[in-house]
C-alpha cells in the first residue's frame, strides 16, 4: 500500500515478517470528508496475537545482542525514508483521518523528530559509575532491554503517536507489537512498510490491526512485558489496571479538558490566533486541544468579539482541498457524539456564540462539525467537565487569576493548560500553582518536543514513566546495578 488509489485498498497486518490478512472479520475504512469506503482491513484474532508475540520474543533474543550503535542504524535510514515520503504519508493520513494536509504534514514531521531522538540511544542508555564506593569495590549501572513491548494507539495521530513508542523501544533492544486504531490503519501500515525497507529485522517490529479482541490478547499474553497506550481516560485506566495486574509495565495516556486562561493584559490578536489553533485545529481531536476558555476580568468582551469574528471566517472542507481551515471529524459516529454535546450545552443553559450543528457549505456525506463557542458556561455543566474531542469551546468567565487557577485545579484531568499574559509575575505564579503536567505561556499548543516527556497528570495519565524523552528510555529498559571487587 504505497499510495491512495482509486480502488479500495486491502490493508494487511505484518506478523512474523509477513504481510498478510489476519484471521478475523473485515472492516471498512472510510474517508470522513465524503463518507466513501477507501480500504478494507481484516482484524486480527487472539491466535494472531499469540503468533506475533512468540515471533517477537524469538526476534528479541537475537536483537538484544546487537550492539546499540548497530541497532540505531536502521532508524537513521528510516528517518531518511520518512522525510522522502512525508507528503505521501500526510496525504494518506488526511484521507483516512480528515485533518488538513498541513496538520497531517506537521504530524509526520513531529514523528520524524521522535525517530531522530531515538537514534541517540547509544548516549541515552548510558549508565553511571563510581570507583571505590568502598575499599576496593567499584559500582556501576547499566540499562538493558526488557523484552517484547506493545503499543495501542489512537485515531487522531496515526503517524506521530506510534513513533512516541516503537523507535525508542527498538533502539533500546526490545521487539515491538503495534496495534493502531482500527479507524485509521492505512497510515501506520505505510510507515511500517518504510520501517521494513529501512532494514529492521523480521519480528523485531510487527503490526497487528484489530479491535477489542487484540487489545485483550495483548494485555493477557505472558511474553509481552510492557504496554504503552494513548486514548480516552476510561480505557487508559482499564489498560493500566489490567496490564499491571498481569505484572506488565504500563504507561497509559488518557483524555483531557484543557483550559486556556486569558489575562486582561494579553495581546488579543495573537491570543485569538493561538486559541483558534488550539481549539479548532485538527477539528478539536487532540488531547492537547484547548476546550475551556477562561477570560479573567474585563478581557472577556473584547476577546470574545474578536474570537467570534475570526471563527466565523474559518473554512470547513476536505482536508486535501486548498484553503481548508478545518476538516471533518474522524467519522459519522463521532460526529453524532459531538453534536449530542452541543445539544446538551444548549439544554443546560449555555449560550452558543457560534453553532456548528449546521454546516451548509460542507459535503453532506462528510462528518463535519463547525467550530462551536459556548459563553456563560458553568463549571458543573457537562460541556465544561467532560472530554468532547471535537471543535467545541466552552467559555467560563472568572474575576481573578486565583479564581482561574482554582477552576483549572478542580478538573479531574491534568494534561495541558496555557496562560496568555504579558506579565511575568502572573505567568510564573500560574506555572507554579496550576496542577497540570504541561503548562504553556502564550502558546497555541504546549506540546513538548521529542526530547522532553509528554507529562500528563491526574486522570490524563496512569503510570509512572511518561511517553518519549528520557522517560521513554527508562520505560523500555531495566536498570541493573553491578558491584565488583577483585582479590
Secondary structure, DSSP 4 states (H G I P E B T S, - for coil): --S--SSPEEE-EEETTEEE--SS-EEEEE-TTT--EEEEEEPP-HHHHHHHHHHHHHHHHHHTTS-HHHHTHHHHHHHHHHHHTHHHHHHHHHHHH---HHHHHHHHHHHHHHHHHHTTHHHHT---EEEEEETTEEEEEEEEE-SEEEEE--STTTTHHHHTTHHHHHHTT-EEEEE--TTSHHHHHHHHHHHHHTTPPBTTEEE---SHHHHHHHHH-TTEEEEEEES-HHHHHHHHHHHHHTT-EEEEE----EEEEE-TTS-HHHHHHHHHHHHHGGGG--TT-EEEEEEBGGGHHHHHHHHHHHHHT--B--TTSTT-SB---S-HHHHHHHHHHHHHHHHTT-EEEE-TT--TTS-TTS-----EEEES--TTSHHHHS---SSEEEE--BSSHHHHHHHHHTSSEESEEEEE-S-HHHHHHHHHH---SEEEES-S--PPPTTS-B--EETTEESSS-BSTHHHHHHTEEEEEEEEE--
